[in-house]
Amino acid sequence: MNITENVLSIKSKIAEAARTAGRSPEDITLVAATKMNGAEAVRQAILAGVPVCGENRAQELTEKYAQGAYEGAGVHFIGHLQKNKARQVVGVCSLIQSVDSVGLLAHIDKLARELGIIQDVLLEVNVGGEETKYGFSPEQLPPVLEQVSNMSGVRVRGLMTIPPISDYKGRNRVCFARMYQLFIDISAKKYDNVYMNFLSMGMSGDFEDAIAEGSNMVRVGSAIFGPRIYPAADK
């Protein structure tokens, strides 16, 4: 597995997908999903041109920061964040992509105010309506965004989604198109403290489809680092 070659290949495919959609490749941010990859692998990806790393677990984030793994790149949190782990992430990651409940949003706001900062976040949307997935339903977003208007420690910068798993290429384009419409609709409403800068959708198997439907941030893990090998307890 050659991480450098993989990064260059992914960046080339992102550029091609962007141009096909009539967009500039520079408008698409590649986030390397670094879950279960060690500091050396992360460093290789950054040297190959990855601009942002995305971590799924607060413990891994803390460990890799201590090892200097992220030097030269930005760091986002992209996994499910438990409230009791939020203190390890707030003020450490420039963007928390996976805010999936009002309770978590309020807790991040509280921690950020304690630190005297504004934490940028994305709201995770369960666009497929899956019971096993985290995130807000599209219908829940308007009242949540109204609440954000009164928060001084967080700033919403856009939306994120993980669509249903599909074995068929192109099947999730409907979900991606719906997310893009939400993104546009929210942009038009001009909520206070809400800026629709980022639409984070698309992973290793479907990022080209996501770009075609309007994504400007893709989270790619296995296509860069190879398949993850999970311990039996994690499966």
N, C-alpha and C positions, 0 to 999 in steps of 0.2 A: 504494500500500500504506500504510494508515493503522495504524501500530503501536498507537496508543492505542485505537482502535476495536476492533482485533483482541484486545487484552488484555482489554478489557471483555467482549467476546463470549465469549472462552474462560472467563473467570471465571464468567459467567452459565451457561454450559453445564456447568461443573464443579459449580456449586451445584445445578442441576437434576438432574444425575446423582446427586449425593449424596443429595438429598431423595428421589428415586425409590427409592434403595437403603435408605431409612430411616436415613440417616446425616446428620450435621451438615456443611454446607459448610466450616465452619471446621476440620474434621478433615483436609481435603485440602490438601496443599501444592503449589502451582504452581511448577515450576522451568522457567524460560525457557532453552531450549537455544540458546545464543548463538554457536555455531560459525559462523565466516565472516561474522559481523556486526560492524561497527565500533563504536567506543566511543559514538558519538552515538546509534546505534540502540539500544544497550544502555541508555543513559541514558533514552531515551524510554520503553522498556518498564518501567523501574523507576519512573519518574514516573507511569506509568499504573497502577501497583499490583502489579507483579511483586515478590514477596518474596525470591526466590532466583534467581540466575543459574547455569547449568551450562555449564562449558567442556569441550570434547573434546580440546583440544590444549594441552600445557604452554606452548608458545611463545606462543600467543594469550593464554593466561592471564597470562603475564608482561607482555606488551605492553599489554594492557588495564588491568592493575593500575597500570602506570606512568602511564597516561593518566587514572586516576581514574574508570574506567568503571563500577565496581561500587558507588560510594558510595550508601548507603541500602539496600543489599540484601546478603543472604548470598551466598556463592560455594561451589558444589560442583564437583567434577571428575566428569564422567560418561562420558568416553571411555576407550578402551583406554590404559592407562598402562604405558609401558616403564620398566623398572627404572632405566635411565640418565637418565630424565627425572623420576623420583620426587622428587628433592631440590627441584625447582621447585614441587612441589605440596604436599608434607607441611608442615604448619604454616601453609600459606597458605590452603587450602580448609578450611572447617569440616567438610566431609564428602567423602570419596572414595567414590563410589558403585560403582565398577567394579573392585573387587579380584577378580581372576579366576584367581589361582594361589597356591599355598602359598609359592612363591619370592617373589612380589611382596608378599604379606602379611608375610613375615619381614623383607623389606628395609624396608618401611614402619615396622615395629616398631623396627628398628635405627635408622633416621633419626630417628624420634620420640624415642627414648630419648636420642639425642645432643643433641636440642634441649630435652630435659627436659619434653616434653609427652605427652599421650595423643591420638593421632589417631583420630577417629571414622571408621569405614568401613562400607560395605555389601558383602556378598559377592554377586558376580554369578553368577547361575545360568543355565546353558544349558538351559532347560526344554524346548526343542524338540529337543534332541539333535543340533543341526546341526554338521557337521564344520567349517564355515566360521566358526562363532561362537566367541567366547571364553567362558569361564566354567566353573564347577564343574557336574558333573552332580548331580542331587538325591542320588544315592547316595554321592557324595563328601563331602557336607556334615558328617555326624556326626564322622568323624575330624578334619576340619579344625577344627571347633568345639572339639573336645577340645584341639587344639594352641593355639587362641586363649586357652584358660583359663590357659596358662602365659606369655602375652605381657603385658608391662607397658607397652608403648608404643602398643598399638592397642586399640580397643574396638569390637566389632561392634555396630552399631545396627539391623541388619535385612538385607533382601535386595533385590536388583535383578534385573530380567530384560529382555531384548529378545527378544520372541517371533518366530517365523518371519514373513517378509513375506507378507501375504495381500491379495488384491484383493477379498475378500468380507467385508463388515461382519459382525462377530460370530463369525468363524471362530476367532479367538484366545481366545475366552472359556474354552475348555477348558484352554489353557495358563495363563491367568490364575487359573482356579479351582485348578489344581494348585499354583501358586505360593502361593496363599493357604493351602492346606492345609499346605504345608511350613512356612510362617510360623507357623501355629497349632501345629503339632507341635513345632517348635523352642522356641516360647514355653513349652510345657508341660514341657519337659525341664530347664529352669533351668540351663543351662551357666554356669559362672563367666565373667565378663567379656563376656557375650553378652546383649544386650537387643534384643528384637524390637519396636523402636519404629516402624520405617519399612519399608513395602513399596512400593518404587519400580517401578511398571510402568504402561505406557500412554504413548503419544506422540500426535502430532497426529491420526493417523487412527483411533486406537482408545482414547483415554483414557476415554471414557464407558463402554465395555465393561469396561475395567480397574477403574474405580471401582465398577461394578456387582458385580465379583467380589472386591472387598476392598482395592484399592490405596488408599493414603493419600498418595501422592506421584506426580505425573505430570510428564513431561518433554516440553515442547511447544516446537517450534522453528518449522517452516515455517508453521504456522497463526498465528503471531505476526508473524514477520519476512518471510514469503513464501518461495517455493522457493529453495533454494540453487543458485547457479550455480558448478559445479566447474570448475577449470582442467582441461585435457585430461589432465595427468599424474595428477590425483587420481581420475579416473573408473575 
